[in-house]
Amino acid sequence: MSLFSMFGNSQNSSSKAKERLTIVLARERSVNIPYLEEMQKEILQVVQKYTKSNEIHFSTNSNQHMSMLEVQITLGNTK
């Protein structure tokens, strides 16, 4: 029994590296959308037009099939 097997390392280093690379590539792809910044600004303007919310968070996520923009809005009182 080796020292490494005692601690229950269930993934080998190549699978961990592949998983990390997938995450890095997904983040890079989502950042390289040319219109993303402008779209975020427009969404922010529309939300501020109808609410008094100051808590608006954008996040991007992508995989090999699609890119996704997630918007989290804490709704306050309506204007």
C-alpha positions as CSV (number, residue, x, y, z in Angstrom):
1,M,0.0,0.0,0.0
2,S,1.5,3.3,-1.0
3,L,1.3,6.5,0.9
4,F,-0.9,8.1,-1.8
5,S,-3.5,5.3,-1.8
6,M,-4.0,5.7,1.9
7,F,-5.5,9.1,1.5
8,G,-8.1,8.0,-1.0
9,N,-7.0,10.0,-4.1
10,S,-9.8,9.0,-6.3
11,Q,-8.8,11.0,-9.4
12,N,-5.5,10.7,-11.1
13,S,-3.6,13.8,-12.1
14,S,-4.5,13.6,-15.8
15,S,-8.2,13.7,-15.1
16,K,-7.7,16.6,-12.7
17,A,-5.7,18.5,-15.3
18,K,-8.4,17.8,-17.9
19,E,-11.1,19.1,-15.6
20,R,-9.1,22.3,-14.9
21,L,-8.4,22.9,-18.6
22,T,-12.1,22.5,-19.4
23,I,-12.9,25.2,-16.8
24,V,-10.2,27.6,-18.0
25,L,-11.4,27.1,-21.7
26,A,-15.0,27.6,-20.8
27,R,-14.2,30.9,-18.9
28,E,-12.0,32.1,-21.8
29,R,-14.7,31.4,-24.4
30,S,-17.4,33.2,-22.4
31,V,-15.2,36.3,-21.9
32,N,-14.4,36.6,-25.6
33,I,-18.0,37.4,-26.7
34,P,-17.6,40.8,-28.4
35,Y,-21.0,42.2,-27.5
36,L,-21.2,40.9,-23.9
37,E,-20.1,44.2,-22.2
38,E,-22.6,46.3,-24.2
39,M,-25.4,43.8,-23.5
40,Q,-24.7,43.9,-19.8
41,K,-24.9,47.7,-19.8
42,E,-28.2,47.6,-21.6
43,I,-29.6,45.0,-19.2
44,L,-28.5,47.1,-16.3
45,Q,-30.2,50.2,-17.7
46,V,-33.5,48.3,-18.2
47,V,-33.4,46.8,-14.7
48,Q,-32.7,50.3,-13.2
49,K,-35.6,51.8,-15.2
50,Y,-38.1,49.5,-13.5
51,T,-36.6,48.8,-10.1
52,K,-34.5,50.5,-7.4
53,S,-32.2,47.5,-7.2
54,N,-28.5,48.1,-6.5
55,E,-27.7,44.4,-6.4
56,I,-27.2,43.1,-9.9
57,H,-24.6,40.4,-10.6
58,F,-23.6,39.1,-14.0
59,S,-21.8,35.8,-14.5
60,T,-20.9,33.9,-17.6
61,N,-20.6,30.2,-18.1
62,S,-20.0,28.1,-21.2
63,N,-19.4,24.6,-22.2
64,Q,-18.7,23.0,-25.6
65,H,-22.3,23.5,-26.8
66,M,-23.3,27.0,-25.5
67,S,-22.4,30.1,-23.7
68,M,-24.7,31.4,-21.0
69,L,-25.0,34.8,-19.3
70,E,-26.6,34.6,-15.8
71,V,-28.1,37.7,-14.3
72,Q,-29.0,37.8,-10.6
73,I,-31.1,40.7,-9.5
74,T,-32.2,41.5,-6.0
75,L,-35.5,43.2,-6.6
76,G,-36.4,46.2,-4.4
77,N,-39.3,48.5,-4.7
78,T,-40.7,49.2,-8.1
79,K,-40.5,52.8,-9.4
